Amino acid sequence: MKKAKFNQGYEIEPDGENRLVTFRGDGISWAAYVVFPIGFLVILGFTLPVPFLWPIPIIALIGMGYLIYLMFQKQSFTLTPNGVIKNGVEYEQDRISEILIDNPMDKSIEIVGQPSLIVGGTGVAGASVAAMGAMTHAATSAVVGANLAISRSSAKRRFRVRARYGSKVVTLARNLKQDHAISIFRLLTDD
């Protein structure tokens, strides 16, 4: 019988009284591996005949590379006895009113856990549709359809874990699958 591999979705390194929590984003969806090359080839096809447009494919390639880098980027925050430190700023535990999970690419809102688990956002036509839509302005309907497919599949990897601190919402983790986000949410709420 084979034992299941246990993966929390994050690593904790003790640092005196503090605990450094590190993890990676869940990357891009399978559809992006199909749509990005097709989108790049479409851009290349439209700009290749016109010499003054040749920088556009290079800019598009750099932009796509940067987006992919952000999706896999290593992330961290520090848990202290008094709160959470993110990007060098400490947020006091007593003033954090809730920890929430949301998804900027999904409009549905659902309250699920304690203190409050909110899943919601600004819609499926999010950042990847806007960026790819602008770059493939003259694309065929097949590329536009593929663009919608990447948005739907990207939404599955865009969950964020956030803390409400007064009137401000601080993002502690981003670009995660739902299960990964719930694991970090439980770390923050079960202690």
C-alpha positions as a printed NumPy array, in Angstrom:
array([[  0.   ,   0.   ,   0.   ],
       [  1.316,   3.446,  -0.952],
       [  1.133,   6.294,   1.566],
       [ -0.307,   9.62 ,   0.457],
       [  2.081,  12.558,   0.227],
       [  1.178,  15.309,   2.689],
       [  1.5  ,  18.869,   1.413],
       [  0.239,  21.839,   3.445],
       [  0.72 ,  24.277,   0.569],
       [  3.17 ,  26.382,   2.563],
       [  6.322,  26.1  ,   4.671],
       [  6.819,  27.607,   8.119],
       [ 10.26 ,  28.672,   9.355],
       [ 10.516,  29.673,  13.024],
       [ 12.334,  32.967,  13.663],
       [ 12.339,  33.498,  17.429],
       [  8.741,  34.277,  18.378],
       [  7.834,  34.903,  14.742],
       [  7.002,  32.361,  12.024],
       [  7.877,  33.033,   8.37 ],
       [  5.266,  31.487,   6.05 ],
       [  6.464,  30.929,   2.46 ],
       [  4.69 ,  29.45 ,  -0.57 ],
       [  4.539,  29.715,  -4.353],
       [  1.696,  30.83 ,  -6.56 ],
       [ -0.041,  28.047,  -8.483],
       [  0.995,  29.359, -11.894],
       [ -0.966,  29.582, -15.095],
       [ -3.642,  27.272, -16.397],
       [ -3.193,  24.723, -19.176],
       [ -5.091,  27.015, -21.561],
       [ -2.43 ,  29.72 , -21.212],
       [  0.178,  27.338, -22.615],
       [ -1.984,  27.116, -25.741],
       [ -3.332,  30.68 , -25.999],
       [ -0.102,  32.615, -25.302],
       [  1.81 ,  31.035, -28.232],
       [ -1.187,  31.396, -30.57 ],
       [ -1.67 ,  35.019, -29.499],
       [  2.035,  35.712, -30.008],
       [  1.977,  34.158, -33.489],
       [ -1.09 ,  36.249, -34.421],
       [  0.657,  39.432, -33.225],
       [  3.8  ,  38.422, -35.089],
       [  1.787,  37.748, -38.262],
       [  0.159,  41.199, -38.185],
       [  3.33 ,  43.124, -37.359],
       [  5.966,  41.309, -39.452],
       [  5.   ,  42.957, -42.792],
       [  5.242,  46.457, -41.256],
       [  8.825,  47.244, -40.116],
       [  7.922,  50.063, -37.673],
       [  5.636,  47.62 , -35.757],
       [  8.43 ,  45.074, -35.121],
       [  8.917,  46.185, -31.468],
       [  5.309,  45.157, -30.647],
       [  5.987,  41.368, -30.646],
       [  9.051,  41.908, -28.451],
       [  7.032,  44.007, -25.987],
       [  4.228,  41.407, -26.047],
       [  6.692,  38.574, -25.38 ],
       [  8.27 ,  40.453, -22.464],
       [  4.807,  41.268, -21.069],
       [  3.649,  37.641, -21.315],
       [  6.884,  36.461, -19.693],
       [  6.423,  38.891, -16.818],
       [  2.811,  37.764, -16.275],
       [  3.927,  34.134, -16.147],
       [  6.722,  35.031, -13.691],
       [  4.218,  36.76 , -11.377],
       [  1.986,  33.667, -11.346],
       [  4.781,  31.376, -10.09 ],
       [  6.501,  33.912,  -7.824],
       [  7.492,  32.889,  -4.293],
       [  5.416,  34.717,  -1.693],
       [  5.657,  35.124,   2.071],
       [  4.333,  36.807,   5.18 ],
       [  5.38 ,  36.637,   8.829],
       [  3.142,  35.661,  11.722],
       [  4.074,  37.432,  14.965],
       [  2.566,  37.064,  18.44 ],
       [  0.786,  40.398,  17.82 ],
       [ -0.247,  40.122,  14.166],
       [  0.963,  39.678,  10.594],
       [  3.862,  41.344,   8.743],
       [  3.48 ,  41.721,   4.963],
       [  5.913,  43.769,   2.827],
       [  7.576,  45.237,   5.906],
       [  4.33 ,  46.497,   7.459],
       [  2.928,  44.947,  10.657],
       [ -0.831,  44.603,  10.949],
       [ -2.013,  44.178,  14.55 ],
       [ -4.047,  41.04 ,  15.193],
       [ -6.616,  42.898,  17.328],
       [ -7.394,  45.245,  14.433],
       [ -7.776,  42.551,  11.767],
       [-11.554,  42.165,  11.617],
       [-11.651,  39.235,   9.175],
       [ -9.625,  36.99 ,   6.94 ],
       [-11.214,  36.399,   3.547],
       [-10.679,  34.566,   0.302],
       [-11.71 ,  36.176,  -2.958],
       [-11.196,  35.707,  -6.661],
       [-11.023,  38.818,  -8.875],
       [-12.08 ,  36.774, -11.913],
       [-15.318,  35.352, -10.456],
       [-18.395,  37.442,  -9.594],
       [-20.161,  34.921,  -7.387],
       [-20.04 ,  35.712,  -3.682],
       [-20.362,  33.019,  -1.075],
       [-19.896,  33.221,   2.717],
       [-18.504,  29.895,   3.869],
       [-16.411,  29.885,   7.031],
       [-15.207,  31.599,  10.13 ],
       [-14.534,  34.33 ,  10.808],
       [-15.736,  34.91 ,   7.26 ],
       [-14.755,  33.326,   3.985],
       [-15.849,  35.411,   1.009],
       [-15.379,  34.226,  -2.535],
       [-16.038,  36.942,  -5.074],
       [-14.573,  39.463,  -7.45 ],
       [-14.879,  41.569, -10.541],
       [-15.866,  39.035, -13.188],
       [-14.508,  36.45 , -15.574],
       [-13.497,  39.092, -18.111],
       [-10.527,  40.016, -15.949],
       [ -6.948,  41.019, -16.519],
       [ -5.978,  38.208, -18.893],
       [ -8.922,  38.953, -21.213],
       [ -8.093,  42.655, -21.239],
       [ -4.387,  42.134, -21.878],
       [ -4.826,  39.436, -24.495],
       [ -7.82 ,  41.198, -26.047],
       [ -5.818,  44.385, -26.569],
       [ -2.898,  42.511, -28.121],
       [ -5.037,  40.406, -30.451],
       [ -7.267,  43.228, -31.654],
       [ -7.453,  41.917, -35.198],
       [ -7.498,  38.239, -34.245],
       [ -9.839,  35.67 , -35.682],
       [-12.835,  34.38 , -33.757],
       [-10.888,  31.189, -32.936],
       [ -8.305,  33.196, -30.979],
       [-11.056,  35.201, -29.255],
       [-12.752,  31.932, -28.232],
       [ -9.443,  30.617, -26.921],
       [ -9.031,  33.867, -25.001],
       [-12.321,  33.223, -23.187],
       [-11.152,  29.689, -22.397],
       [ -7.978,  30.996, -20.761],
       [-10.031,  33.414, -18.648],
       [-12.278,  30.654, -17.369],
       [ -9.398,  28.323, -16.576],
       [ -7.264,  31.15 , -15.139],
       [-10.038,  31.979, -12.67 ],
       [ -9.324,  28.628, -11.007],
       [ -5.801,  29.866, -10.126],
       [ -6.556,  33.45 ,  -9.093],
       [ -7.747,  33.054,  -5.497],
       [ -6.362,  35.491,  -2.943],
       [ -6.14 ,  35.371,   0.858],
       [ -6.694,  38.828,   2.339],
       [ -7.048,  40.479,   5.736],
       [ -9.458,  43.324,   6.463],
       [ -7.557,  45.9  ,   8.525],
       [ -9.906,  48.769,   9.307],
       [-11.08 ,  50.162,   5.981],
       [ -8.147,  48.583,   4.135],
       [ -7.927,  45.072,   2.686],
       [ -4.378,  43.661,   2.665],
       [ -3.508,  40.86 ,   0.246],
       [ -1.426,  38.212,   2.02 ],
       [ -1.39 ,  35.614,  -0.798],
       [ -2.387,  35.665,  -4.47 ],
       [ -2.52 ,  33.519,  -7.635],
       [ -3.586,  30.376,  -5.783],
       [ -5.916,  27.472,  -6.465],
       [ -8.935,  27.394,  -4.157],
       [ -7.636,  24.485,  -2.025],
       [ -4.266,  26.2  ,  -1.607],
       [ -5.986,  29.434,  -0.539],
       [ -8.171,  27.552,   1.966],
       [ -5.068,  25.935,   3.474],
       [ -3.492,  29.354,   4.107],
       [ -6.851,  30.709,   5.32 ],
       [ -7.031,  27.917,   7.92 ],
       [ -3.481,  28.662,   9.049],
       [ -4.537,  32.257,   9.732],
       [ -7.879,  31.485,  11.375],
       [ -7.236,  28.258,  13.33 ],
       [ -4.377,  29.591,  15.467]])
